[in-house]
Amino acid sequence: MSTLARPPERASALAEIEARERTAWRAYRDELGDLSGREYEEREPASWAQLQAMLDELEAKRRLVTDDGRAHGTIALP
């Protein structure tokens, strides 16, 4: 079920999305940071896929905040 946010809450919703993006990138970096060579090569594809899935999810939420909010005067927050 979605919660509807009024336009003044748009900035807060976007800030939360941006914070979650930074967290996702940090987790990716931290997971691989101490690895090298074969260990890095083995783990990086799965880490990258996980990062991309999170970024895709956050981009979908961003579209809800920006597109739906402009079109309907409210924002659907999942």
C-alpha positions as CSV (number, residue, x, y, z in Angstrom):
1,M,0.0,0.0,0.0
2,S,1.3,3.4,-0.9
3,T,1.3,6.6,1.1
4,L,0.5,9.8,-0.6
5,A,2.9,12.7,0.1
6,R,2.1,16.3,-0.7
7,P,4.5,18.3,-2.9
8,P,6.2,20.0,0.2
9,E,7.4,16.5,1.2
10,R,9.0,15.9,-2.2
11,A,12.3,17.3,-1.2
12,S,12.4,15.1,1.9
13,A,11.6,12.0,-0.2
14,L,14.3,12.9,-2.8
15,A,16.8,13.4,0.0
16,E,16.0,10.0,1.4
17,I,16.4,8.4,-2.0
18,E,19.8,10.1,-2.5
19,A,20.9,9.0,1.0
20,R,20.0,5.4,0.2
21,E,21.9,5.7,-3.1
22,R,25.0,6.8,-1.2
23,T,24.6,4.0,1.2
24,A,24.3,1.4,-1.6
25,W,27.5,2.7,-3.3
26,R,29.3,2.7,0.1
27,A,28.2,-0.9,0.8
28,Y,29.5,-2.0,-2.7
29,R,32.8,-0.2,-2.1
30,D,33.2,-1.6,1.4
31,E,32.3,-5.2,0.4
32,L,35.1,-5.2,-2.3
33,G,37.6,-2.8,-0.8
34,D,39.9,-5.2,0.8
35,L,39.8,-7.8,-2.0
36,S,42.3,-8.2,-4.8
37,G,43.0,-10.6,-7.6
38,R,40.9,-13.7,-8.0
39,E,38.8,-13.0,-4.9
40,Y,37.8,-9.6,-6.2
41,E,37.1,-11.1,-9.7
42,E,34.9,-13.8,-8.1
43,R,32.8,-11.5,-5.9
44,E,32.5,-8.3,-7.9
45,P,29.9,-9.5,-10.4
46,A,27.4,-10.4,-7.7
47,S,28.1,-7.2,-5.8
48,W,27.6,-5.2,-8.9
49,A,24.3,-6.9,-9.7
50,Q,23.1,-6.3,-6.1
51,L,24.1,-2.6,-6.4
52,Q,22.4,-2.2,-9.8
53,A,19.2,-3.8,-8.4
54,M,19.2,-1.4,-5.5
55,L,19.9,1.6,-7.8
56,D,17.1,0.5,-10.2
57,E,14.7,0.3,-7.2
58,L,15.6,3.7,-6.1
59,E,15.3,5.2,-9.6
60,A,11.8,3.8,-9.8
61,K,11.0,5.5,-6.4
62,R,12.5,8.7,-7.7
63,R,10.2,8.5,-10.8
64,L,7.2,8.1,-8.5
65,V,8.2,11.1,-6.5
66,T,9.0,13.4,-9.5
67,D,6.6,12.2,-12.3
68,D,3.5,11.2,-10.3
69,G,3.9,14.2,-8.0
70,R,3.9,16.6,-10.9
71,A,1.1,15.0,-12.7
72,H,-1.3,14.5,-9.8
73,G,-0.3,16.9,-7.1
74,T,0.6,14.1,-4.7
75,I,3.5,11.6,-4.5
76,A,3.0,7.9,-4.0
77,L,5.6,6.7,-1.5
78,P,5.9,2.9,-1.3
